Amino acid sequence: MTREDIIKELGKHTDTVLSFPNRGPWGDSRYRGNCSGWIPAYFINKYNAASVAEVFAGSGTTYDVCMDMGVSYTGLDLNPNPPRPGIISMDIMDDSIELPDGFYSADMVFLHPPYPSINDIRYANSMWKDTDGTRMSRDIQEMPWEEGMRCVNHAVLRAYNAMPTGAYEVCLVGEIRSKGQYRSMMQNLAIPGILHQTFIKLQHNTVSGSRTYSGRSDYALTGHEMIAVIKKPSGYELAYVMPKKYSMDIRDCTMATWKDVVMSIARNTKGEITTEVLYNAIEGHKKTQTNANWKAKIRQTLQYLEKAGLINRTSLGRYALVAA
């Protein structure tokens, strides 16, 4: 396909929702999880990139696109035998290995990482052969969610470190439902530099799109992926947002109000709610440490909740939740 043909097709897309039902003539459609070549082509054209670097090069889709668009390309992948001559076999997590020179002059870096903890997609010893027997353990696809996202973010930061000022880093990531849990890679993605813009990529002809969730009417099939475009504003600064998970007992949370805490205890109490049950449930927690009269505060909160119709008093010091 000529560059002119590609640019003509891309001209049809004018907003942040990208939909390409035809993946194009690039890469290998049998390679699980790879994206349409129109995605890297769109951003190459959008940002007028003359040189592209890629982490997680996969089947060579972006390499093929760059060849058709006349763009310089450097890629790397964990695969010991990459399918294209422009792809170097390398573990991005090994910081003792320097990134290829092309990363230091790239106008755009493209990353479409493996999606950790998806059980029905395999790369090592499936899409490619683990010839030395050590690479499966380093395959992000095989990692638990937390470890896999740590590695994805490490790759994002390493690529960003090498980029010249003004370059763009384009990260295509998924929304994952696995083993009954929904996880967003976008929500957990490290954003170095400036978040320039986000895009939604609609999915087409996916295996997951044909699934059904028996008995779960609250689930919807995932029909999209997310794209974060990051721009590097300066040569020295490394400023990034790294999502962090916080977990605490609501009774130890300074942001939680007395109404929040009392209702939480009431909802988690089996049977009748008494003031003694509430006292025992909260005593010793941080919520009591800033109020010497915390027992009186609980009684006051119970009166408020009764007036609000959230609980009923059944007898002196005894209450029951109002059925929803």
C-alpha positions as CSV (number, residue, x, y, z in Angstrom):
1,M,0.0,0.0,0.0
2,T,1.4,3.4,-0.9
3,R,1.8,6.3,1.6
4,E,-0.7,8.3,-0.4
5,D,-3.4,5.5,-0.1
6,I,-2.7,5.3,3.6
7,I,-3.0,9.0,4.2
8,K,-6.2,9.2,2.1
9,E,-7.8,6.5,4.3
10,L,-6.6,8.1,7.5
11,G,-8.2,11.5,6.5
12,K,-11.6,10.0,7.3
13,H,-10.8,9.9,11.0
14,T,-11.2,13.3,12.6
15,D,-11.9,12.7,16.3
16,T,-10.6,10.7,19.2
17,V,-12.6,7.5,18.5
18,L,-10.7,5.3,16.1
19,S,-12.4,2.5,14.3
20,F,-10.7,0.3,11.8
21,P,-12.6,-2.9,11.0
22,N,-10.0,-3.9,8.4
23,R,-6.6,-4.4,10.1
24,G,-4.8,-3.7,6.8
25,P,-2.2,-5.7,5.0
26,W,0.4,-5.4,7.7
27,G,1.8,-7.9,10.3
28,D,0.3,-11.4,10.9
29,S,-3.5,-11.7,11.6
30,R,-2.8,-15.1,13.2
31,Y,-0.7,-13.4,15.9
32,R,-2.9,-13.2,19.0
33,G,-3.6,-9.8,20.4
34,N,-1.9,-7.7,17.7
35,C,-3.7,-4.5,16.7
36,S,-4.7,-3.1,13.3
37,G,-1.8,-1.5,11.5
38,W,-4.0,1.5,10.9
39,I,-3.5,2.5,14.6
40,P,0.3,3.2,14.4
41,A,-0.3,4.6,10.8
42,Y,-2.8,7.1,12.2
43,F,-0.4,8.4,14.8
44,I,2.6,8.5,12.4
45,N,0.5,10.7,10.1
46,K,-1.0,12.7,13.0
47,Y,2.3,13.7,14.5
48,N,4.2,13.8,11.2
49,A,6.7,11.2,12.5
50,A,9.7,10.6,10.2
51,S,11.2,8.0,12.6
52,V,9.5,5.5,14.9
53,A,10.7,3.2,17.7
54,E,8.6,0.4,19.2
55,V,8.6,-1.7,22.3
56,F,6.7,-5.0,22.1
57,A,7.1,-5.3,18.3
58,G,5.2,-8.6,18.1
59,S,4.4,-9.8,14.6
60,G,6.0,-6.8,12.9
61,T,2.8,-4.8,12.1
62,T,4.3,-1.4,12.9
63,Y,7.5,-2.3,11.0
64,D,5.4,-3.1,7.9
65,V,3.5,0.1,8.2
66,C,6.7,2.2,8.5
67,M,8.1,0.5,5.4
68,D,5.0,1.5,3.4
69,M,5.0,5.0,4.8
70,G,8.7,5.5,4.2
71,V,9.4,6.0,7.9
72,S,12.6,4.9,9.7
73,Y,11.9,2.1,12.2
74,T,13.6,0.5,15.2
75,G,11.8,-2.1,17.3
76,L,12.4,-4.6,20.0
77,D,10.7,-7.7,21.4
78,L,11.3,-10.5,23.8
79,N,11.0,-13.0,20.9
80,P,14.5,-14.6,20.4
81,N,13.8,-14.8,16.6
82,P,11.9,-11.6,15.6
83,P,9.9,-11.9,12.4
84,R,11.2,-8.7,10.8
85,P,14.8,-7.5,10.2
86,G,14.1,-4.2,11.9
87,I,13.2,-5.8,15.2
88,I,15.9,-6.6,17.9
89,S,15.5,-9.4,20.4
90,M,15.7,-7.7,23.8
91,D,14.2,-7.9,27.3
92,I,13.1,-4.3,28.1
93,M,13.2,-5.2,31.8
94,D,17.0,-5.7,31.7
95,D,18.4,-2.3,32.5
96,S,21.9,-3.4,31.9
97,I,21.1,-3.5,28.2
98,E,21.1,-0.2,26.4
99,L,18.1,0.6,24.2
100,P,18.8,0.6,20.4
101,D,20.1,3.9,19.0
102,G,16.8,4.5,17.1
103,F,15.0,5.3,20.3
104,Y,17.2,8.3,20.9
105,S,16.1,10.0,17.6
106,A,12.5,8.7,17.3
107,D,9.8,11.3,16.7
108,M,7.3,8.7,18.1
109,V,7.5,5.6,20.3
110,F,4.7,3.1,20.0
111,L,3.9,0.6,22.7
112,H,1.2,-2.1,22.6
113,P,2.2,-4.2,25.5
114,P,1.0,-7.7,26.4
115,Y,-2.0,-7.6,28.7
116,P,-1.1,-9.4,31.9
117,S,-3.2,-12.1,33.4
118,I,-5.3,-12.9,30.3
119,N,-5.3,-16.7,30.5
120,D,-6.3,-17.6,26.9
121,I,-3.5,-15.7,25.1
122,R,0.0,-17.1,25.0
123,Y,3.2,-15.6,23.4
124,A,6.2,-17.6,24.7
125,N,6.1,-21.1,23.3
126,S,2.9,-20.3,21.4
127,M,3.4,-17.2,19.1
128,W,7.1,-17.8,19.3
129,K,9.5,-20.5,20.6
130,D,11.3,-19.9,23.9
131,T,14.5,-21.3,22.5
132,D,16.7,-20.8,25.6
133,G,14.0,-21.8,28.2
134,T,14.3,-18.5,30.1
135,R,11.9,-16.1,28.4
136,M,8.5,-17.4,29.5
137,S,9.1,-16.2,33.0
138,R,9.9,-12.7,31.6
139,D,6.8,-12.7,29.3
140,I,4.4,-10.0,30.7
141,Q,1.5,-12.0,29.4
142,E,2.3,-14.8,31.8
143,M,2.6,-12.5,34.9
144,P,0.0,-11.8,37.6
145,W,-1.7,-8.4,37.1
146,E,0.3,-6.4,39.6
147,E,3.7,-7.7,38.4
148,G,2.7,-7.4,34.8
149,M,1.6,-3.7,35.1
150,R,4.8,-2.9,37.0
151,C,6.7,-4.2,34.0
152,V,4.5,-2.4,31.5
153,N,5.2,0.9,33.4
154,H,8.9,0.1,33.5
155,A,8.9,-0.2,29.7
156,V,6.9,3.1,29.3
157,L,9.5,4.9,31.5
158,R,12.5,3.4,29.8
159,A,11.3,4.3,26.4
160,Y,10.4,7.8,27.6
161,N,13.9,8.3,29.1
162,A,15.5,7.7,25.6
163,M,13.0,9.9,23.6
164,P,14.2,13.4,22.4
165,T,12.4,16.5,23.5
166,G,9.1,17.0,21.7
167,A,8.7,13.3,20.8
168,Y,5.4,11.4,21.4
169,E,4.9,8.2,23.2
170,V,1.8,6.3,22.1
171,C,0.6,3.6,24.5
172,L,-2.3,1.2,23.4
173,V,-3.6,-0.6,26.4
174,G,-6.7,-2.8,27.2
175,E,-9.5,-3.1,29.6
176,I,-9.3,-6.7,31.0
177,R,-11.9,-9.0,32.5
178,S,-10.2,-12.2,33.9
179,K,-11.4,-14.6,36.5
180,G,-14.4,-12.4,37.4
181,Q,-12.3,-9.3,37.9
182,Y,-12.3,-6.2,35.8
183,R,-9.0,-4.3,35.5
184,S,-8.1,-1.2,33.5
185,M,-4.6,-0.9,32.2
186,M,-5.2,2.8,31.4
187,Q,-6.1,3.5,35.0
188,N,-2.9,1.9,36.2
189,L,-0.6,3.3,33.5
190,A,2.4,5.5,34.4
191,I,2.2,8.8,32.6
192,P,5.6,10.5,32.3
193,G,5.9,14.0,30.9
194,I,2.6,15.5,29.6
195,L,-0.6,13.5,28.9
196,H,-1.1,15.1,25.5
197,Q,-4.4,13.3,24.7
198,T,-6.4,10.1,25.0
199,F,-8.1,8.1,22.3
200,I,-10.6,5.2,22.3
201,K,-9.9,2.4,19.8
202,L,-13.0,0.3,18.9
203,Q,-12.4,-3.5,18.7
204,H,-13.5,-5.6,15.8
205,N,-13.5,-9.4,15.2
206,T,-12.2,-10.3,18.6
207,V,-12.5,-13.7,20.4
208,S,-13.7,-11.9,23.5
209,G,-16.4,-10.1,21.6
210,S,-18.2,-13.4,21.0
211,R,-18.3,-14.4,24.6
212,T,-21.4,-14.4,26.9
213,Y,-21.5,-13.9,30.6
214,S,-24.1,-16.5,31.8
215,G,-26.2,-15.2,34.6
216,R,-24.4,-11.8,34.8
217,S,-26.6,-9.1,33.4
218,D,-24.4,-6.5,35.0
219,Y,-21.6,-7.3,32.6
220,A,-21.1,-5.8,29.2
221,L,-18.8,-7.1,26.5
222,T,-15.7,-4.9,26.2
223,G,-15.7,-3.3,22.8
224,H,-12.8,-0.9,23.1
225,E,-9.2,-0.3,24.1
226,M,-7.6,2.9,25.3
227,I,-4.7,4.9,23.9
228,A,-2.6,7.4,25.9
229,V,-0.5,9.9,24.0
230,I,2.4,11.3,26.1
231,K,4.6,14.2,25.0
232,K,8.1,14.8,26.3
233,P,8.4,18.5,27.1
234,S,12.1,18.7,28.1
235,G,15.3,16.9,28.0
236,Y,16.1,16.5,31.7
237,E,12.9,16.3,33.7
238,L,11.4,12.9,34.4
239,A,8.0,13.7,35.9
240,Y,5.4,11.0,36.0
241,V,2.2,9.9,37.6
242,M,2.4,6.3,39.0
243,P,-0.9,5.0,40.2
244,K,-0.9,3.6,43.7
245,K,-3.4,1.4,45.4
246,Y,-4.6,2.4,48.8
247,S,-6.4,0.0,51.1
248,M,-7.6,0.8,54.6
249,D,-10.4,0.1,57.1
250,I,-13.0,2.8,56.8
251,R,-12.9,3.2,60.6
252,D,-9.2,4.4,60.2
253,C,-10.0,6.8,57.3
254,T,-9.9,10.5,58.3
255,M,-12.0,11.4,55.2
256,A,-14.9,9.1,56.3
257,T,-17.6,10.9,58.2
258,W,-19.3,9.4,61.3
259,K,-22.3,8.7,59.1
260,D,-20.1,6.7,56.7
261,V,-18.6,4.7,59.5
262,V,-21.8,4.0,61.5
263,M,-23.6,2.9,58.3
264,S,-20.7,0.7,57.3
265,I,-20.7,-1.0,60.7
266,A,-24.5,-1.4,60.6
267,R,-24.4,-3.0,57.2
268,N,-21.8,-5.4,58.3
269,T,-23.5,-6.4,61.5
270,K,-25.5,-9.6,61.4
271,G,-28.7,-9.3,63.3
272,E,-29.8,-6.4,65.5
273,I,-27.6,-3.4,65.8
274,T,-27.0,-2.1,69.3
275,T,-24.9,0.8,70.6
276,E,-22.6,-1.7,72.3
277,V,-22.0,-3.5,69.0
278,L,-21.1,-0.1,67.5
279,Y,-18.9,0.9,70.4
280,N,-17.0,-2.4,70.2
281,A,-16.6,-2.3,66.4
282,I,-15.0,1.2,66.4
283,E,-13.1,1.3,69.7
284,G,-9.3,1.5,69.1
285,H,-9.6,2.7,65.5
286,K,-8.3,6.1,64.4
287,K,-11.8,7.6,64.1
288,T,-12.1,7.6,67.9
289,Q,-8.7,9.2,68.5
290,T,-9.7,12.7,67.4
291,N,-12.9,12.8,69.4
292,A,-12.9,12.2,73.1
293,N,-16.7,12.0,73.1
294,W,-16.9,9.5,70.3
295,K,-19.6,7.3,72.0
296,A,-21.8,10.3,72.2
297,K,-21.1,11.1,68.6
298,I,-22.2,7.6,67.6
299,R,-25.5,8.1,69.5
300,Q,-26.0,11.5,67.8
301,T,-25.3,9.9,64.4
302,L,-27.9,7.1,65.2
303,Q,-30.5,9.8,65.9
304,Y,-29.7,11.5,62.6
305,L,-29.9,8.2,60.6
306,E,-33.2,7.4,62.3
307,K,-34.7,10.8,61.2
308,A,-33.3,10.2,57.7
309,G,-35.2,6.9,57.5
310,L,-32.0,4.8,57.1
311,I,-32.4,2.9,60.4
312,N,-35.3,2.2,62.8
313,R,-35.0,2.1,66.5
314,T,-36.6,-1.1,67.8
315,S,-36.0,-0.4,71.5
316,L,-33.7,1.5,73.8
317,G,-30.2,1.3,72.3
318,R,-31.3,-1.2,69.6
319,Y,-31.7,-0.5,65.9
320,A,-32.4,-2.2,62.6
321,L,-31.5,-1.2,59.0
322,V,-34.4,-0.1,56.9
323,A,-34.7,-2.5,53.9
324,A,-33.7,-1.0,50.6
